[in-house]
Amino acid sequence: KIGPPAGARACGERGGRARRIAAMTIIEELDEDGNVIEADDEAARACKAKIADMEEKEKQRVEKQFALAEEHKAEGNKLLAEGEYAGAVKSYEKSRTELNMVGNEEEARKRHKRDCFALDLNIALAKLKLQDYEAVKQNCTSALIHDAKSVKALYRRGIAQAALARGAALFQEAEAKGAIADFEAALAVEPSNAECARELGKLRAELRAHEKDLHQKQRDTWGQVFGGKTVIEGEEDAPPDEPLPTVRPCVNTDKHLIVSLEGASAVGEGGAKLGPLQLDLREAWAVGVAGGNAASRTSLARLFTSEAKTTSGRVVIHEKPRKPGKRGEKVEPLDRKMLFGALAALIAMLASTEFAAVGAVHLWIMRVFGALGLGILRLLFMIGREEPLTLRAEVAHRGAVLPAMATVEELIADQLARQIAPEERRQRTIAMLAAAGFQGTGEADGTPAKYVEAGLRFGKLPEEQKRLVQIVRCLAARPEVLIFDDALAGLPLDMQARVLRMAKRMKQECKVSVLLMSDDLDAVCYIADTMAVIGQDGLFCEKGPALEVLETPRHDETRAAIAAELSRMGRKAVNGGPLQAQCKELIGNAAIDGAWLPPLYK
């Protein structure tokens, strides 16, 4: 709605009319010659005081309306965090009603627009949870009137339009294209938004598949009519029998490359051969690996952590480029060598001064030149020797063994940065356990805080809780590369969803590179930006953007793996599986969105 509501206009008109009536008593009067007739000073002061009093009361009334609106908004935020989405919408609407009574003063209207913008975003989020997608579109459109570059409004409207496109009996191209436009607009404002990029890629793949299916139906229909094969525009130039490449182009080349396999091969347990492989892990990016067997995936993890020796090829760790003059910049190798040489010369010079004190001038001169010679030799010795780069990687896998007598707090807190104070270290540990859904030994009144304060030992936990602690321990280290080696297999669905949400947040906010190796394509589809499939020969039979590989596989082994997974889940498509639905239910979860991220310094 454009302009203030009726209630606000009424309040404004009453206030304006009162001021005009009061002001009429002090209007200056003019005689026939145009001279001002002096009004009664006391009456004028009384009128001015009356106007000031009325303005003060109006100001107080407006502030009261804003306070009431803020109370309802806070209640809505609380209900939203608790999952009471319908109640949250009601509270937000009450807040909007209070805001509509703030009047027409310029400052009040500015504040009114700002608060209504926030309400529209919150209502859109709650409606998204309630799957009221038409309402989401309306609220986001209203928010975009106030801020046309709001990434949240563009993203949520895009999600709603994508859901409407998929939910119809026939795929709605108009809704899909509108969603694509919203995601592209959001990425133009915030290019690093991984959620928008992921949803955009997913929707583009679905739109291409729909168009391909539509073209096929047209071809079949018109082929029957004309008794022959029809040709769709653009197909006449393509070789009919040439297979499509199974390695699709990389779309993340702008992100820093952390580590890469360059034709690397290894021999796993039982003599199984792996490779040669080409695979890049980049910051703020997730790679999913499916296929093969457990031994081949473990060998792949060991290649990245340098625990397995390569039989051919190499594993390259890439140093992140540094800005010139950046504080804390490493000294370049040559500068470091010169410093060592100069230091050696200085020490030798100081050691020789005692001989100069007794008159051995020639000996002092010899010592100086000797020290300089030693420094030069030191410099020459160190030329070409550079410190090897190391990779901070953590691997979460099912077979991890941790000391049974150690407390849960010790296992996780020891991974956090040393600079953290003990109390903050404990609070961060509790927050991480709460985000992961830690249930300890299963007591009805047990909470992560109670278990930590009681000093619960690792050996007393059930197996699934032990695995959860091992995963959280890997997250607490804030590695450059976080590897899941079938770590989620067998865990409850809610626990898997929480871990994936935490890993995705670390990928987005801490720029961690995630490598998820699993046969559960539901998990791979949720978190992976790109994926690779290991074939029976130990090579990657297919690589590319995750959704494109899952939606339009090009290799027979990939098709077989996807078909087996769909049969297991009893579904027709990998996208939108039960684990992904559970992950979406956790959006807005207070514990997962809380302050549990491990700090950067180490």
Secondary structure, DSSP 8 states (H G I E B T S, - for coil): --S--HHHHHHHHHHHHHHHHHHHTT--EE-TTS-EE---HHHHHHHHHHHHHHHHHHHHHHHHHHHHHHHHHHHHHHHHHHT-HHHHHHHHHHHHHHHTTS-S-HHHHHHHHHHHHHHHHHHHHHHHHTT-HHHHHHHHHHHHHH-TT-HHHHHHHHHHHHHHHHHSSS--HHHHHHHHHHHHHHHHH-TT-HHHHHHHHHHHHHHHHHHHHHHHHHHHHHHHHHTS----TT-TTS-TT----SB---S-TTS-EEEEEEEEEEE-GGG-EEEEEEEEEETT-EEEEEES-HHHHHHHHHHHTT-S--SEEEEEE------TT-TT----HHHHHHHHHHHHHHHHHHHHHHHHHTT-HHHHHHHHHHHHHHHHHHHHHHTT--------EEEEETT----TTSBHHHHHHTTS-TTS-HHHHHHHHHHHHHHHT--TT--TT--HHHHHHTT-BGGGS-HHHHHHHHHHHHHHT--SEEEEESTTTTS-HHHHHHHHHHHHHHHHHS--EEEEE-S-HHHHHHH-SEEEEE-TTSSEEEEEEHHHHHHS--SHHHHHHHHHHHHHHT-S-STT-HHHHHHHHTTT-TTTTSS----S--
